[in-house]
Amino acid sequence: MTETPFGDLDDFFALPRVSGLAVSPDGSRVVTTVSELNDKRTEYVAAVWELDPKGRAPARRLTRGAKGESAPAFTSGGDLLFVAVRPTDGEDKPPAALWSLPASGGEAVEVLAPPGGVDVVKTAHHKSAAVVRAPLLPSARSIDDDRRLRDLRKDDKITAILHTGYPIRHWDKDLGPGAPHLLALNLRDDATPVDVTPRPGGALRDADFDVSPDGSFVVTSWRRPAPGASQHSVLVRVDLASGEHTIIADEPEADLWSPAVSPDGTAVAFIRESYSTPERAPRISLGYLWFGEEPAELGADWDRWPASVTFSRDGDALLVAADDGGRRPIFRIGIADGKVEPLTTDDYAYTDVTAAPGGIVYALRSSYASPPHPVRIDPDGTITPLPCVEPPQLPGSLTEVSATTDDGNSVRSWLVLPDRQTPAPLVLWVHGGPLASWNSWHWRWNPWVLAARGYAVLLPDPALSTGYGQDFIQRGWGNWGGAPFEDLMAATDAACADPRIDASHTAAMGGSFGGYMANWMAGHTDRFEAIVTHASLWALDQFNSTTDAAYYWLREMTRDMAKANSPHHFVSEIRTPMLVIHGDMDYRVPIGEALRLWYELLSESGLPAGDDGTSPHRFLYFPSENHWVLAPQHAKIWYQVVIAFLAKHVLGEDIELPETLG
């Protein structure tokens, strides 16, 4: 077998990772960030790298902070802004600050260092203006007052938070007491910040915003409380000179987000997500608003979900990335006629789409054959990779398989095949979401690590997956244990029919919704020899009100739906060894799901614990991790334990567990 970085976990985790993209207003400069392991191999540190826009010269590193840099953005004059944590003599762990690297050269200088840190920065194309998002405590009257209050809480070791509304947690963070504000900066003067969103409450949490080209206003998503401890997102225009706020788009039955202001500043495009009901799945579509008029839907007949939206540089079209058949192409959608045309047609998923002068587009793209890397797309469709990070050699090949279900639906999958001469054992890997698709490279859910050990890996898109039309999503809506399960079994049957697959040795695994499906499969089929369930939903009636965004899930998860589709009702049918994995800091799928699953596996499953307490089941618990398990040292253990568990139950081999487990 050919040696690749995926055969050794240390080599795999040492691979550099590319993310983010920024292009100067004149298109002459392009930057990205590259993350690499620190010397202790305990965290990734990102640096800003400059790319050759023509795709000829190698990339060159611009920043070298010990704690890394992120969120690069160019000013109208070509200076490079970024967010960085840089320790000073007075503070070992300062908050993230805004820095500027002059276009003329020289050292980076600190622009803004609010006590709560800087989250993200956006700039105006034609004026030396920027807007940052930064948290302030609710009673703070100024940035200086915010610093005083934070010092008071720190000195008195106070962590208490008094909530007045919902939500109170998000993914792996406790919300509050600080709340995000938008601070406007004039970069030509002393960059004194002006709070243009005083007392926003939770309105700007996870808000998307865009700055007008002339720097006179911002359009931002704005969350408002809604009945039933819910949230409703509208679009607000904020005048940066006066601070005046105007709601410009509000749809009672849809959330509006991802605003993009047109190049001439006369309109805004955005993404809208309709509210779901127990009977009807949500629909994501494009909205468009000429200021002073009523919002309209663009490309209403287009049966795909936009994932991102930006304007072409001439303002005549929108550039939209959308899942489509296991890929995520960029589509060009005309403003005047709503005509949808593919801008890319290759086997990649595109992100960070950025328009430049002359009809040129820059983006990152990835697939299961290639990690994220920057590319230039010319007006004639020519795609030129920009030299950055050398892609790793893969320990196998990638192909597609298709299956037909009993009800006549087609289910497509990616199939990763290892480099081996004999049929390979198969691992079915179910994606999360559930409204998602296996279409882009994953560092955390990487099939090539298993392929390097001789496994074939099936990555199917069952019902509820995006990129196949609204009806395909609707098939699984409110019926998680129905069509998605049947699609997964059909996809597995099709893969097992391939002579390159050893159908007698199979396993299944998944995370989040994929973990839900792993739990459901465990109670409904004995065809797999091992099942790995990560951050999984187990008891839906328990999950639906303890997750961090209960109102969203309860739109679908009625009492009857939870009862009919909850895996925990079928625990007595489980006769397959299961590896349960969960992080205590996971607020999207709270740890209670894993704790209950583990207890019921040992006490009620078809493979209960013996009189001596031993069981074929295992529970890998991370007290300090979240939904994904991000720390490199923990992610390595994750793979080591999964590999050992599969080897024992699928291959009949004993692999020694890492000594770091104690």
Secondary structure, 3 states (H helix, E strand, C coil): CCCCHHHCHHHHHCCCEEEEEEECCCCCCEEEEEEEECCCCCCEEEEEEEECCCCCCCCEECCCCCCCEEEEEECCCCCEEEEECCCECCECCCCCEEEEECCCCCCCEEEECCCCCCCEEEECCCCCEEEEEEEECCCCCCHHHHHHHHHHHHHCCCCCCCCCCCCCEECCEECCCCEEEEEEEECCCCCCCEECCCCCCCCCCCCCEEECCCCCEEEEEEEEEECCCEEEEEEEEEECCCCCEEEEECCCCEEEEEEEECCCCCEEEEEEEECCCCCCCCCEEEEEEECCCCCEEECCCCCCCEEEEEECCCCCEEEEEECECCEECEEEEECCCCCEEECCCCCCEEEEEEECHHHCEEEEEEECCEEEEEEEECCCCCEEECCCCCCCCCCEEEEEEEEECCCCCEEEEEEEEECCCCCEEEEEEECCCCCCCCCCCCCCCCHHHHHCCCCEEEEECCCCCCCCCHHHHHHHCCCCCCHHHHHHHHHHHHHHCCCCEEEEEEEEEEECHHHHHHHHHHCCCCCCCCEEEECCCCCHHHHHHHCCCHHHHHCCCCHHHHHHHCHHHHHHHCCCCEEEEEECCCCCCCCHHHHHHHHHHHHHCCCCCCCCCCCCCEEEEECCCCCCCCCHHHHHHHHHHHHHHHHHHHHCCCCCCCHHHC
